[in-house]
Amino acid sequence: MADTIRVVLTGGVSGGHMFPLIAVAQSLRKRFPGGIEFLFIGSQGHFESDEIAEAAIPMKRVVTAKWRRYFSLLNIVDCFKAPIGFLQALWYLFFFMPDAVFAKGGAASVPVVLAAWLYRIPILIHDSDAVAGRANRFLSHFVQRIAIAYPSAHKFFPAEKTALTGNPVREEILLGDATRAAERFKLSLEKPILFVFGGSLGAQVLNAAVLHILPRLLEKNIQVLHQTGTKNHEAIVAAVEAAGLKIGESGYVPQAFFKADEVADALAAATLVLSRAGASSIAELAATGKAAILVPLVGAANDEQRMNAYDVAALGGALVLEEANLGEHILFEKIEELLGNPELRREMGEKLRAFFHPDAADAIASGIYDLIQSR
């Protein structure tokens, strides 16, 4: 085995893919203190650029093809994109020639995994959700090892190469500090704090629902810390200011995107979290034991967010509200009900912790290490 280990990371276009990749990279760096090189190969998304660059991982981009489950002329266009992405992946892997590939699924990982299989490079894939993604189901035939986060995903993969590891959580998430959060976001720890956590890209439905009830929340002395998403941020700030509320002084603090240390502090200070049901978001809520209202994304691939949310709710770890039921009265009542019941919040947080696997990143890193050692 070479003195310097090389690992390619690949995955899709959201925090649900990027954050676990970074968490595993952190673990691998500890495992190979003598030297490890990473290369991320992904799509054209700006989100990947920011997160991967911050993790000090070089990046290459490939053209990605997406197969839509409905009639679209774009499916025809993407038939021509697929071979281009595959040739690009072959090129990048030839010059980097990694010892292993770690893939998170999604369209961007398909050409990379297939190219790695052709080069006989060992591959480990990870699926974050209760329902396995289509890309990972397809790629499972070309890989040596498969890691899953939910027991229900076992049925989608060959048992002999599948292991339950849970979802990796970035190290920073466990280092949050409520006092630091109060100073950072100009909030009071004497009043309840609602953290609106719409995933890495924000959530327009959650944003609209929160804006409808914002005056009532503030009247009840409920502070709101709100990740809006970059695309929605300016419009939300304008709408709030037009309503006569002063950002940062009224108890409402919107921010386009929270970095890992900011998410950690926000979760440490939050009394209650209103969140999408993405796998990474749930893993971070579980790691911090926070009571949450989960709103699954309608139209998510394979209905994965809905399945994630109801798996958690079945254990009493969260309250689920469907988008169709996200009327301002129901949402406000549920927030007020949970904020008024600290014992229920404590029980929800404890039950949600069952979904936290503190050794997930290390378990996956161990799997990659074993693949490298066996070459």
Sequence and secondary structure as in RCSB ss.txt:
>XXXX:A:sequence
MADTIRVVLTGGVSGGHMFPLIAVAQSLRKRFPGGIEFLFIGSQGHFESDEIAEAAIPMKRVVTAKWRRYFSLLN
IVDCFKAPIGFLQALWYLFFFMPDAVFAKGGAASVPVVLAAWLYRIPILIHDSDAVAGRANRFLSHFVQRIAIAY
PSAHKFFPAEKTALTGNPVREEILLGDATRAAERFKLSLEKPILFVFGGSLGAQVLNAAVLHILPRLLEKNIQVL
HQTGTKNHEAIVAAVEAAGLKIGESGYVPQAFFKADEVADALAAATLVLSRAGASSIAELAATGKAAILVPLVGA
ANDEQRMNAYDVAALGGALVLEEANLGEHILFEKIEELLGNPELRREMGEKLRAFFHPDAADAIASGIYDLIQSR
>XXXX:A:secstr
  SSEEEEEE  SSHHHHHHHHHHHHHHHHH TT EEEEEEE S HHHHHHHHHTT  EEE       SS  HHH
HHHHHHHHHHHHHHHHHHHHH  SEEEE  STTHHHHHHHHHHTT  EEEEE SSS  HHHHHHGGG SEEEESS
GGGGGGS GGGEEE      GGGGG  HHHHHHHHT  TTS EEEEE  TT  HHHHHHHHHHHHHHHHTT EEE
EE  HHHHHHHHHHHHHTT  TTTSSEEEES   HHHHHHHHHH SEEEE   HHHHHHHHHHT  EEE   TT 
GGGHHHHHHHHHHHTTS EE  GGG  HHHHHHHHHHHHT HHHHHHHHHHHGGG  TTHHHHHHHHHHHHHHT 
